[in-house]
């Protein structure tokens, strides 16, 4: 692993230390988790096209009309005895 040295305003460091204490972790681990979560590369044109296709498709796939209230309710219930 690489070592990173940063300079922080003392107030920022105190705030980060309080948050780390609340989360039962360290400032170093919080920063490492944050940096690990950054995307490795910007989205490609293909990624964007796929996202637009999925948005257009909708959560239930391609349907020709909006669902009625009854159809939505039926989808969220289950048989009860």
PDB file of N, CA, C and O in Angstrom:
ATOM      1  N   UNK A   1       0.838  -1.182   0.000  1.00  0.00           N
ATOM      2  CA  UNK A   1       0.000   0.000   0.000  1.00  0.00           C
ATOM      3  C   UNK A   1       0.876   1.236   0.000  1.00  0.00           C
ATOM      4  O   UNK A   1       1.991   1.239   0.521  1.00  0.00           O
ATOM      5  N   UNK A   2       0.339   2.281  -0.598  1.00  0.00           N
ATOM      6  CA  UNK A   2       1.049   3.553  -0.643  1.00  0.00           C
ATOM      7  C   UNK A   2       0.688   4.380   0.583  1.00  0.00           C
ATOM      8  O   UNK A   2      -0.345   4.166   1.216  1.00  0.00           O
ATOM      9  N   UNK A   3       1.551   5.315   0.900  1.00  0.00           N
ATOM     10  CA  UNK A   3       1.317   6.228   2.007  1.00  0.00           C
ATOM     11  C   UNK A   3       0.955   7.587   1.449  1.00  0.00           C
ATOM     12  O   UNK A   3       1.582   8.072   0.507  1.00  0.00           O
ATOM     13  N   UNK A   4      -0.066   8.203   2.036  1.00  0.00           N
ATOM     14  CA  UNK A   4      -0.533   9.514   1.605  1.00  0.00           C
ATOM     15  C   UNK A   4      -0.434  10.465   2.783  1.00  0.00           C
ATOM     16  O   UNK A   4      -0.884  10.144   3.884  1.00  0.00           O
ATOM     17  N   UNK A   5       0.144  11.619   2.562  1.00  0.00           N
ATOM     18  CA  UNK A   5       0.238  12.643   3.599  1.00  0.00           C
ATOM     19  C   UNK A   5      -0.594  13.827   3.153  1.00  0.00           C
ATOM     20  O   UNK A   5      -0.434  14.320   2.036  1.00  0.00           O
ATOM     21  N   UNK A   6      -1.489  14.289   4.028  1.00  0.00           N
ATOM     22  CA  UNK A   6      -2.336  15.435   3.692  1.00  0.00           C
ATOM     23  C   UNK A   6      -2.232  16.488   4.795  1.00  0.00           C
ATOM     24  O   UNK A   6      -1.841  16.194   5.924  1.00  0.00           O
ATOM     25  N   UNK A   7      -2.585  17.698   4.444  1.00  0.00           N
ATOM     26  CA  UNK A   7      -2.618  18.789   5.401  1.00  0.00           C
ATOM     27  C   UNK A   7      -4.059  19.240   5.552  1.00  0.00           C
ATOM     28  O   UNK A   7      -4.734  19.541   4.568  1.00  0.00           O
ATOM     29  N   UNK A   8      -4.526  19.283   6.801  1.00  0.00           N
ATOM     30  CA  UNK A   8      -5.903  19.675   7.087  1.00  0.00           C
ATOM     31  C   UNK A   8      -5.929  20.819   8.075  1.00  0.00           C
ATOM     32  O   UNK A   8      -5.029  20.974   8.900  1.00  0.00           O
ATOM     33  N   UNK A   9      -6.969  21.613   7.977  1.00  0.00           N
ATOM     34  CA  UNK A   9      -7.253  22.617   8.982  1.00  0.00           C
ATOM     35  C   UNK A   9      -7.573  21.869  10.278  1.00  0.00           C
ATOM     36  O   UNK A   9      -8.276  20.860  10.230  1.00  0.00           O
ATOM     37  N   UNK A  10      -7.085  22.324  11.427  1.00  0.00           N
ATOM     38  CA  UNK A  10      -7.341  21.617  12.691  1.00  0.00           C
ATOM     39  C   UNK A  10      -8.823  21.383  12.979  1.00  0.00           C
ATOM     40  O   UNK A  10      -9.187  20.348  13.538  1.00  0.00           O
ATOM     41  N   UNK A  11      -9.686  22.337  12.600  1.00  0.00           N
ATOM     42  CA  UNK A  11     -11.120  22.162  12.844  1.00  0.00           C
ATOM     43  C   UNK A  11     -11.680  21.028  11.989  1.00  0.00           C
ATOM     44  O   UNK A  11     -12.524  20.258  12.448  1.00  0.00           O
ATOM     45  N   UNK A  12     -11.207  20.927  10.745  1.00  0.00           N
ATOM     46  CA  UNK A  12     -11.656  19.845   9.862  1.00  0.00           C
ATOM     47  C   UNK A  12     -11.219  18.501  10.447  1.00  0.00           C
ATOM     48  O   UNK A  12     -11.989  17.541  10.453  1.00  0.00           O
ATOM     49  N   UNK A  13     -10.003  18.440  10.928  1.00  0.00           N
ATOM     50  CA  UNK A  13      -9.506  17.195  11.517  1.00  0.00           C
ATOM     51  C   UNK A  13     -10.318  16.819  12.755  1.00  0.00           C
ATOM     52  O   UNK A  13     -10.646  15.646  12.937  1.00  0.00           O
ATOM     53  N   UNK A  14     -10.646  17.780  13.599  1.00  0.00           N
ATOM     54  CA  UNK A  14     -11.445  17.487  14.792  1.00  0.00           C
ATOM     55  C   UNK A  14     -12.822  16.959  14.406  1.00  0.00           C
ATOM     56  O   UNK A  14     -13.316  16.005  15.007  1.00  0.00           O
ATOM     57  N   UNK A  15     -13.436  17.572  13.411  1.00  0.00           N
ATOM     58  CA  UNK A  15     -14.742  17.109  12.938  1.00  0.00           C
ATOM     59  C   UNK A  15     -14.634  15.680  12.417  1.00  0.00           C
ATOM     60  O   UNK A  15     -15.482  14.842  12.725  1.00  0.00           O
ATOM     61  N   UNK A  16     -13.604  15.400  11.637  1.00  0.00           N
ATOM     62  CA  UNK A  16     -13.402  14.054  11.095  1.00  0.00           C
ATOM     63  C   UNK A  16     -13.148  13.051  12.212  1.00  0.00           C
ATOM     64  O   UNK A  16     -13.636  11.923  12.150  1.00  0.00           O
ATOM     65  N   UNK A  17     -12.397  13.444  13.224  1.00  0.00           N
ATOM     66  CA  UNK A  17     -12.125  12.538  14.339  1.00  0.00           C
ATOM     67  C   UNK A  17     -13.395  12.228  15.128  1.00  0.00           C
ATOM     68  O   UNK A  17     -13.597  11.092  15.557  1.00  0.00           O
ATOM     69  N   UNK A  18     -14.248  13.231  15.319  1.00  0.00           N
ATOM     70  CA  UNK A  18     -15.524  12.993  16.016  1.00  0.00           C
ATOM     71  C   UNK A  18     -16.398  12.033  15.208  1.00  0.00           C
ATOM     72  O   UNK A  18     -17.004  11.117  15.764  1.00  0.00           O
ATOM     73  N   UNK A  19     -16.457  12.249  13.895  1.00  0.00           N
ATOM     74  CA  UNK A  19     -17.259  11.367  13.038  1.00  0.00           C
ATOM     75  C   UNK A  19     -16.686   9.957  13.048  1.00  0.00           C
ATOM     76  O   UNK A  19     -17.443   8.987  13.078  1.00  0.00           O
ATOM     77  N   UNK A  20     -15.382   9.827  13.022  1.00  0.00           N
ATOM     78  CA  UNK A  20     -14.750   8.503  13.064  1.00  0.00           C
ATOM     79  C   UNK A  20     -15.061   7.798  14.378  1.00  0.00           C
ATOM     80  O   UNK A  20     -15.287   6.588  14.398  1.00  0.00           O
ATOM     81  N   UNK A  21     -15.072   8.538  15.458  1.00  0.00           N
ATOM     82  CA  UNK A  21     -15.395   7.954  16.761  1.00  0.00           C
ATOM     83  C   UNK A  21     -16.835   7.449  16.779  1.00  0.00           C
ATOM     84  O   UNK A  21     -17.112   6.367  17.298  1.00  0.00           O
ATOM     85  N   UNK A  22     -17.747   8.233  16.212  1.00  0.00           N
ATOM     86  CA  UNK A  22     -19.153   7.818  16.139  1.00  0.00           C
ATOM     87  C   UNK A  22     -19.283   6.529  15.331  1.00  0.00           C
ATOM     88  O   UNK A  22     -20.075   5.651  15.673  1.00  0.00           O
ATOM     89  N   UNK A  23     -18.495   6.423  14.251  1.00  0.00           N
ATOM     90  CA  UNK A  23     -18.557   5.256  13.369  1.00  0.00           C
ATOM     91  C   UNK A  23     -17.678   4.094  13.851  1.00  0.00           C
ATOM     92  O   UNK A  23     -17.623   3.046  13.209  1.00  0.00           O
ATOM     93  N   UNK A  24     -17.000   4.285  14.970  1.00  0.00           N
ATOM     94  CA  UNK A  24     -16.098   3.264  15.515  1.00  0.00           C
ATOM     95  C   UNK A  24     -15.034   2.857  14.493  1.00  0.00           C
ATOM     96  O   UNK A  24     -14.816   1.674  14.232  1.00  0.00           O
ATOM     97  N   UNK A  25     -14.392   3.856  13.933  1.00  0.00           N
ATOM     98  CA  UNK A  25     -13.346   3.628  12.946  1.00  0.00           C
ATOM     99  C   UNK A  25     -12.314   4.737  13.100  1.00  0.00           C
ATOM    100  O   UNK A  25     -12.345   5.479  14.082  1.00  0.00           O
ATOM    101  N   UNK A  26     -11.411   4.855  12.152  1.00  0.00           N
ATOM    102  CA  UNK A  26     -10.398   5.911  12.196  1.00  0.00           C
ATOM    103  C   UNK A  26     -10.585   6.846  11.009  1.00  0.00           C
ATOM    104  O   UNK A  26     -11.234   6.497  10.023  1.00  0.00           O
ATOM    105  N   UNK A  27     -10.010   8.030  11.117  1.00  0.00           N
ATOM    106  CA  UNK A  27     -10.058   8.985  10.016  1.00  0.00           C
ATOM    107  C   UNK A  27      -9.364   8.369   8.801  1.00  0.00           C
ATOM    108  O   UNK A  27      -9.833   8.530   7.674  1.00  0.00           O
ATOM    109  N   UNK A  28      -8.267   7.675   9.017  1.00  0.00           N
ATOM    110  CA  UNK A  28      -7.539   7.043   7.923  1.00  0.00           C
ATOM    111  C   UNK A  28      -8.413   6.023   7.189  1.00  0.00           C
ATOM    112  O   UNK A  28      -8.411   5.969   5.959  1.00  0.00           O
ATOM    113  N   UNK A  29      -9.162   5.213   7.949  1.00  0.00           N
ATOM    114  CA  UNK A  29     -10.041   4.214   7.324  1.00  0.00           C
ATOM    115  C   UNK A  29     -11.199   4.882   6.576  1.00  0.00           C
ATOM    116  O   UNK A  29     -11.593   4.430   5.502  1.00  0.00           O
ATOM    117  N   UNK A  30     -11.739   5.962   7.152  1.00  0.00           N
ATOM    118  CA  UNK A  30     -12.821   6.674   6.466  1.00  0.00           C
ATOM    119  C   UNK A  30     -12.324   7.244   5.142  1.00  0.00           C
ATOM    120  O   UNK A  30     -13.008   7.133   4.125  1.00  0.00           O
ATOM    121  N   UNK A  31     -11.149   7.847   5.148  1.00  0.00           N
ATOM    122  CA  UNK A  31     -10.586   8.415   3.927  1.00  0.00           C
ATOM    123  C   UNK A  31     -10.274   7.321   2.915  1.00  0.00           C
ATOM    124  O   UNK A  31     -10.532   7.481   1.722  1.00  0.00           O
ATOM    125  N   UNK A  32      -9.721   6.216   3.387  1.00  0.00           N
ATOM    126  CA  UNK A  32      -9.406   5.094   2.502  1.00  0.00           C
ATOM    127  C   UNK A  32     -10.672   4.524   1.867  1.00  0.00           C
ATOM    128  O   UNK A  32     -10.683   4.235   0.671  1.00  0.00           O
ATOM    129  N   UNK A  33     -11.745   4.358   2.657  1.00  0.00           N
ATOM    130  CA  UNK A  33     -13.015   3.855   2.131  1.00  0.00           C
ATOM    131  C   UNK A  33     -13.590   4.801   1.087  1.00  0.00           C
ATOM    132  O   UNK A  33     -14.120   4.374   0.062  1.00  0.00           O
ATOM    133  N   UNK A  34     -13.474   6.103   1.370  1.00  0.00           N
ATOM    134  CA  UNK A  34     -13.984   7.094   0.418  1.00  0.00           C
ATOM    135  C   UNK A  34     -13.227   7.004  -0.903  1.00  0.00           C
ATOM    136  O   UNK A  34     -13.843   6.960  -1.969  1.00  0.00           O
ATOM    137  N   UNK A  35     -11.915   6.975  -0.843  1.00  0.00           N
ATOM    138  CA  UNK A  35     -11.109   6.932  -2.054  1.00  0.00           C
ATOM    139  C   UNK A  35     -11.312   5.622  -2.817  1.00  0.00           C
ATOM    140  O   UNK A  35     -11.289   5.609  -4.048  1.00  0.00           O
ATOM    141  N   UNK A  36     -11.509   4.529  -2.092  1.00  0.00           N
ATOM    142  CA  UNK A  36     -11.752   3.237  -2.731  1.00  0.00           C
ATOM    143  C   UNK A  36     -13.067   3.244  -3.498  1.00  0.00           C
ATOM    144  O   UNK A  36     -13.218   2.509  -4.475  1.00  0.00           O
ATOM    145  N   UNK A  37     -14.015   4.064  -3.068  1.00  0.00           N
ATOM    146  CA  UNK A  37     -15.326   4.121  -3.703  1.00  0.00           C
ATOM    147  C   UNK A  37     -15.375   4.996  -4.949  1.00  0.00           C
ATOM    148  O   UNK A  37     -16.393   5.019  -5.640  1.00  0.00           O
ATOM    149  N   UNK A  38     -14.305   5.712  -5.248  1.00  0.00           N
ATOM    150  CA  UNK A  38     -14.292   6.552  -6.446  1.00  0.00           C
ATOM    151  C   UNK A  38     -14.267   5.672  -7.691  1.00  0.00           C
ATOM    152  O   UNK A  38     -13.663   4.600  -7.680  1.00  0.00           O
ATOM    153  N   UNK A  39     -14.916   6.116  -8.759  1.00  0.00           N
ATOM    154  CA  UNK A  39     -14.905   5.319  -9.983  1.00  0.00           C
ATOM    155  C   UNK A  39     -13.489   5.200 -10.542  1.00  0.00           C
ATOM    156  O   UNK A  39     -12.692   6.134 -10.459  1.00  0.00           O
ATOM    157  N   UNK A  40     -13.198   4.039 -11.109  1.00  0.00           N
ATOM    158  CA  UNK A  40     -11.864   3.805 -11.647  1.00  0.00           C
ATOM    159  C   UNK A  40     -11.653   4.537 -12.967  1.00  0.00           C
ATOM    160  O   UNK A  40     -10.520   4.883 -13.301  1.00  0.00           O
ATOM    161  N   UNK A  41     -12.704   4.774 -13.711  1.00  0.00           N
ATOM    162  CA  UNK A  41     -12.603   5.467 -14.993  1.00  0.00           C
ATOM    163  C   UNK A  41     -13.930   6.165 -15.268  1.00  0.00           C
ATOM    164  O   UNK A  41     -14.969   5.719 -14.779  1.00  0.00           O
ATOM    165  N   UNK A  42     -13.917   7.234 -16.030  1.00  0.00           N
ATOM    166  CA  UNK A  42     -15.187   7.880 -16.373  1.00  0.00           C
ATOM    167  C   UNK A  42     -16.035   6.966 -17.237  1.00  0.00           C
ATOM    168  O   UNK A  42     -15.498   6.109 -17.938  1.00  0.00           O
ATOM    169  N   UNK A  43     -17.347   7.132 -17.200  1.00  0.00           N
ATOM    170  CA  UNK A  43     -18.209   6.271 -18.010  1.00  0.00           C
ATOM    171  C   UNK A  43     -17.930   6.463 -19.503  1.00  0.00           C
ATOM    172  O   UNK A  43     -17.683   7.576 -19.968  1.00  0.00           O
ATOM    173  N   UNK A  44     -17.975   5.361 -20.232  1.00  0.00           N
ATOM    174  CA  UNK A  44     -17.773   5.414 -21.680  1.00  0.00           C
ATOM    175  C   UNK A  44     -19.095   5.739 -22.362  1.00  0.00           C
ATOM    176  O   UNK A  44     -20.153   5.729 -21.733  1.00  0.00           O
ATOM    177  N   UNK A  45     -19.019   6.026 -23.648  1.00  0.00           N
ATOM    178  CA  UNK A  45     -20.240   6.279 -24.415  1.00  0.00           C
ATOM    179  C   UNK A  45     -21.161   5.071 -24.371  1.00  0.00           C
ATOM    180  O   UNK A  45     -22.382   5.215 -24.315  1.00  0.00           O
ATOM    181  N   UNK A  46     -20.563   3.857 -24.397  1.00  0.00           N
ATOM    182  CA  UNK A  46     -21.365   2.629 -24.335  1.00  0.00           C
ATOM    183  C   UNK A  46     -22.081   2.519 -22.991  1.00  0.00           C
ATOM    184  O   UNK A  46     -23.238   2.104 -22.933  1.00  0.00           O
ATOM    185  N   UNK A  47     -21.388   2.894 -21.901  1.00  0.00           N
ATOM    186  CA  UNK A  47     -22.006   2.876 -20.573  1.00  0.00           C
ATOM    187  C   UNK A  47     -23.211   3.812 -20.526  1.00  0.00           C
ATOM    188  O   UNK A  47     -24.262   3.459 -19.992  1.00  0.00           O
ATOM    189  N   UNK A  48     -23.048   4.993 -21.085  1.00  0.00           N
ATOM    190  CA  UNK A  48     -24.128   5.979 -21.081  1.00  0.00           C
ATOM    191  C   UNK A  48     -25.304   5.504 -21.920  1.00  0.00           C
ATOM    192  O   UNK A  48     -26.458   5.657 -21.520  1.00  0.00           O
ATOM    193  N   UNK A  49     -25.015   4.926 -23.085  1.00  0.00           N
ATOM    194  CA  UNK A  49     -26.091   4.399 -23.943  1.00  0.00           C
ATOM    195  C   UNK A  49     -26.847   3.274 -23.237  1.00  0.00           C
ATOM    196  O   UNK A  49     -28.072   3.201 -23.323  1.00  0.00           O
ATOM    197  N   UNK A  50     -26.119   2.396 -22.540  1.00  0.00           N
ATOM    198  CA  UNK A  50     -26.758   1.302 -21.805  1.00  0.00           C
ATOM    199  C   UNK A  50     -27.639   1.846 -20.687  1.00  0.00           C
ATOM    200  O   UNK A  50     -28.744   1.344 -20.479  1.00  0.00           O
ATOM    201  N   UNK A  51     -27.179   2.849 -19.973  1.00  0.00           N
ATOM    202  CA  UNK A  51     -27.969   3.460 -18.907  1.00  0.00           C
ATOM    203  C   UNK A  51     -29.245   4.076 -19.465  1.00  0.00           C
ATOM    204  O   UNK A  51     -30.321   3.900 -18.894  1.00  0.00           O
ATOM    205  N   UNK A  52     -29.133   4.789 -20.563  1.00  0.00           N
ATOM    206  CA  UNK A  52     -30.318   5.392 -21.189  1.00  0.00           C
ATOM    207  C   UNK A  52     -31.286   4.313 -21.647  1.00  0.00           C
ATOM    208  O   UNK A  52     -32.498   4.471 -21.506  1.00  0.00           O
ATOM    209  N   UNK A  53     -30.765   3.216 -22.193  1.00  0.00           N
ATOM    210  CA  UNK A  53     -31.632   2.110 -22.618  1.00  0.00           C
ATOM    211  C   UNK A  53     -32.378   1.529 -21.422  1.00  0.00           C
ATOM    212  O   UNK A  53     -33.577   1.264 -21.510  1.00  0.00           O
ATOM    213  N   UNK A  54     -31.681   1.330 -20.305  1.00  0.00           N
ATOM    214  CA  UNK A  54     -32.321   0.767 -19.114  1.00  0.00           C
ATOM    215  C   UNK A  54     -33.363   1.716 -18.533  1.00  0.00           C
ATOM    216  O   UNK A  54     -34.418   1.277 -18.076  1.00  0.00           O
ATOM    217  N   UNK A  55     -33.072   3.014 -18.550  1.00  0.00           N
ATOM    218  CA  UNK A  55     -34.046   3.994 -18.053  1.00  0.00           C
ATOM    219  C   UNK A  55     -35.293   3.985 -18.927  1.00  0.00           C
ATOM    220  O   UNK A  55     -36.416   3.998 -18.422  1.00  0.00           O
ATOM    221  N   UNK A  56     -35.091   3.962 -20.233  1.00  0.00           N
ATOM    222  CA  UNK A  56     -36.227   3.941 -21.151  1.00  0.00           C
ATOM    223  C   UNK A  56     -37.044   2.666 -21.006  1.00  0.00           C
ATOM    224  O   UNK A  56     -38.263   2.677 -21.176  1.00  0.00           O
ATOM    225  N   UNK A  57     -36.364   1.565 -20.691  1.00  0.00           N
ATOM    226  CA  UNK A  57     -37.051   0.277 -20.556  1.00  0.00           C
ATOM    227  C   UNK A  57     -37.969   0.272 -19.341  1.00  0.00           C
ATOM    228  O   UNK A  57     -39.041  -0.330 -19.379  1.00  0.00           O
ATOM    229  N   UNK A  58     -37.570   0.923 -18.287  1.00  0.00           N
ATOM    230  CA  UNK A  58     -38.401   1.002 -17.092  1.00  0.00           C
ATOM    231  C   UNK A  58     -38.192  -0.191 -16.171  1.00  0.00           C
ATOM    232  O   UNK A  58     -37.603  -1.190 -16.581  1.00  0.00           O
ATOM    233  N   UNK A  59     -38.666  -0.101 -14.935  1.00  0.00           N
ATOM    234  CA  UNK A  59     -38.432  -1.149 -13.946  1.00  0.00           C
ATOM    235  C   UNK A  59     -39.152  -2.466 -14.252  1.00  0.00           C
ATOM    236  O   UNK A  59     -38.728  -3.519 -13.778  1.00  0.00           O
ATOM    237  N   UNK A  60     -40.216  -2.422 -15.026  1.00  0.00           N
ATOM    238  CA  UNK A  60     -40.970  -3.643 -15.315  1.00  0.00           C
ATOM    239  C   UNK A  60     -40.741  -4.122 -16.745  1.00  0.00           C
ATOM    240  O   UNK A  60     -41.484  -4.969 -17.241  1.00  0.00           O
ATOM    241  N   UNK A  61     -39.728  -3.592 -17.404  1.00  0.00           N
ATOM    242  CA  UNK A  61     -39.520  -3.941 -18.798  1.00  0.00           C
ATOM    243  C   UNK A  61     -40.354  -3.023 -19.679  1.00  0.00           C
ATOM    244  O   UNK A  61     -40.951  -2.058 -19.201  1.00  0.00           O
ATOM    245  N   UNK A  62     -40.386  -3.322 -20.923  1.00  0.00           N
ATOM    246  CA  UNK A  62     -41.124  -2.495 -21.865  1.00  0.00           C
ATOM    247  C   UNK A  62     -42.605  -2.846 -21.790  1.00  0.00           C
ATOM    248  O   UNK A  62     -42.989  -3.992 -22.025  1.00  0.00           O
ATOM    249  N   UNK A  63     -43.436  -1.860 -21.462  1.00  0.00           N
ATOM    250  CA  UNK A  63     -44.886  -2.062 -21.439  1.00  0.00           C
ATOM    251  C   UNK A  63     -45.513  -0.963 -22.286  1.00  0.00           C
ATOM    252  O   UNK A  63     -44.967   0.134 -22.405  1.00  0.00           O
ATOM    253  N   UNK A  64     -46.662  -1.271 -22.869  1.00  0.00           N
ATOM    254  CA  UNK A  64     -47.283  -0.325 -23.791  1.00  0.00           C
ATOM    255  C   UNK A  64     -48.208   0.674 -23.113  1.00  0.00           C
ATOM    256  O   UNK A  64     -48.699   1.600 -23.758  1.00  0.00           O
ATOM    257  N   UNK A  65     -48.450   0.493 -21.811  1.00  0.00           N
ATOM    258  CA  UNK A  65     -49.355   1.392 -21.118  1.00  0.00           C
ATOM    259  C   UNK A  65     -48.974   1.434 -19.641  1.00  0.00           C
ATOM    260  O   UNK A  65     -48.339   0.507 -19.137  1.00  0.00           O
ATOM    261  N   UNK A  66     -49.359   2.502 -18.946  1.00  0.00           N
ATOM    262  CA  UNK A  66     -49.108   2.549 -17.500  1.00  0.00           C
ATOM    263  C   UNK A  66     -49.966   1.503 -16.780  1.00  0.00           C
ATOM    264  O   UNK A  66     -51.071   1.182 -17.218  1.00  0.00           O
ATOM    265  N   UNK A  67     -49.445   0.985 -15.681  1.00  0.00           N
ATOM    266  CA  UNK A  67     -50.211   0.025 -14.886  1.00  0.00           C
ATOM    267  C   UNK A  67     -51.340   0.742 -14.144  1.00  0.00           C
ATOM    268  O   UNK A  67     -51.217   1.910 -13.777  1.00  0.00           O
ATOM    269  N   UNK A  68     -52.433   0.024 -13.932  1.00  0.00           N
ATOM    270  CA  UNK A  68     -53.545   0.577 -13.152  1.00  0.00           C
ATOM    271  C   UNK A  68     -53.215   0.426 -11.674  1.00  0.00           C
ATOM    272  O   UNK A  68     -52.293  -0.299 -11.301  1.00  0.00           O
ATOM    273  N   UNK A  69     -53.975   1.115 -10.845  1.00  0.00           N
ATOM    274  CA  UNK A  69     -53.790   1.015  -9.400  1.00  0.00           C
ATOM    275  C   UNK A  69     -53.953  -0.429  -8.936  1.00  0.00           C
ATOM    276  O   UNK A  69     -53.184  -0.909  -8.102  1.00  0.00           O
ATOM    277  N   UNK A  70     -54.947  -1.113  -9.472  1.00  0.00           N
ATOM    278  CA  UNK A  70     -55.210  -2.494  -9.082  1.00  0.00           C
ATOM    279  C   UNK A  70     -54.052  -3.416  -9.482  1.00  0.00           C
ATOM    280  O   UNK A  70     -53.687  -4.316  -8.724  1.00  0.00           O
ATOM    281  N   UNK A  71     -53.482  -3.198 -10.655  1.00  0.00           N
ATOM    282  CA  UNK A  71     -52.353  -4.030 -11.100  1.00  0.00           C
ATOM    283  C   UNK A  71     -51.123  -3.814 -10.217  1.00  0.00           C
ATOM    284  O   UNK A  71     -50.404  -4.759  -9.894  1.00  0.00           O
ATOM    285  N   UNK A  72     -50.897  -2.578  -9.839  1.00  0.00           N
ATOM    286  CA  UNK A  72     -49.760  -2.288  -8.959  1.00  0.00           C
ATOM    287  C   UNK A  72     -49.985  -2.925  -7.597  1.00  0.00           C
ATOM    288  O   UNK A  72     -49.064  -3.517  -7.034  1.00  0.00           O
ATOM    289  N   UNK A  73     -51.200  -2.812  -7.055  1.00  0.00           N
ATOM    290  CA  UNK A  73     -51.507  -3.385  -5.754  1.00  0.00           C
ATOM    291  C   UNK A  73     -51.377  -4.911  -5.785  1.00  0.00           C
ATOM    292  O   UNK A  73     -50.822  -5.506  -4.861  1.00  0.00           O
ATOM    293  N   UNK A  74     -51.890  -5.546  -6.849  1.00  0.00           N
ATOM    294  CA  UNK A  74     -51.820  -6.994  -6.971  1.00  0.00           C
ATOM    295  C   UNK A  74     -50.364  -7.471  -7.014  1.00  0.00           C
ATOM    296  O   UNK A  74     -50.041  -8.546  -6.508  1.00  0.00           O
ATOM    297  N   UNK A  75     -49.510  -6.680  -7.608  1.00  0.00           N
ATOM    298  CA  UNK A  75     -48.096  -7.037  -7.716  1.00  0.00           C
ATOM    299  C   UNK A  75     -47.416  -7.026  -6.336  1.00  0.00           C
ATOM    300  O   UNK A  75     -46.427  -7.729  -6.128  1.00  0.00           O
ATOM    301  N   UNK A  76     -47.945  -6.229  -5.397  1.00  0.00           N
ATOM    302  CA  UNK A  76     -47.297  -6.063  -4.091  1.00  0.00           C
ATOM    303  C   UNK A  76     -47.941  -6.887  -2.970  1.00  0.00           C
ATOM    304  O   UNK A  76     -47.527  -6.792  -1.815  1.00  0.00           O
ATOM    305  N   UNK A  77     -48.919  -7.667  -3.298  1.00  0.00           N
ATOM    306  CA  UNK A  77     -49.553  -8.509  -2.291  1.00  0.00           C
ATOM    307  C   UNK A  77     -49.246  -9.965  -2.546  1.00  0.00           C
ATOM    308  O   UNK A  77     -48.735 -10.318  -3.609  1.00  0.00           O
ATOM    309  N   UNK A  78     -49.549 -10.802  -1.597  1.00  0.00           N
ATOM    310  CA  UNK A  78     -49.339 -12.230  -1.759  1.00  0.00           C
ATOM    311  C   UNK A  78     -50.558 -12.956  -1.179  1.00  0.00           C
ATOM    312  O   UNK A  78     -51.299 -12.403  -0.367  1.00  0.00           O
ATOM    313  N   UNK A  79     -50.744 -14.186  -1.607  1.00  0.00           N
ATOM    314  CA  UNK A  79     -51.910 -14.926  -1.047  1.00  0.00           C
ATOM    315  C   UNK A  79     -51.781 -15.118   0.443  1.00  0.00           C
ATOM    316  O   UNK A  79     -50.708 -15.443   0.950  1.00  0.00           O
ATOM    317  N   UNK A  80     -52.879 -14.916   1.142  1.00  0.00           N
ATOM    318  CA  UNK A  80     -52.902 -15.136   2.588  1.00  0.00           C
ATOM    319  C   UNK A  80     -53.993 -16.149   2.896  1.00  0.00           C
ATOM    320  O   UNK A  80     -55.056 -16.148   2.275  1.00  0.00           O
ATOM    321  N   UNK A  81     -53.716 -17.005   3.855  1.00  0.00           N
ATOM    322  CA  UNK A  81     -54.718 -18.018   4.194  1.00  0.00           C
ATOM    323  C   UNK A  81     -55.497 -17.663   5.439  1.00  0.00           C
ATOM    324  O   UNK A  81     -56.377 -18.418   5.852  1.00  0.00           O
TER     325      UNK A  81
END
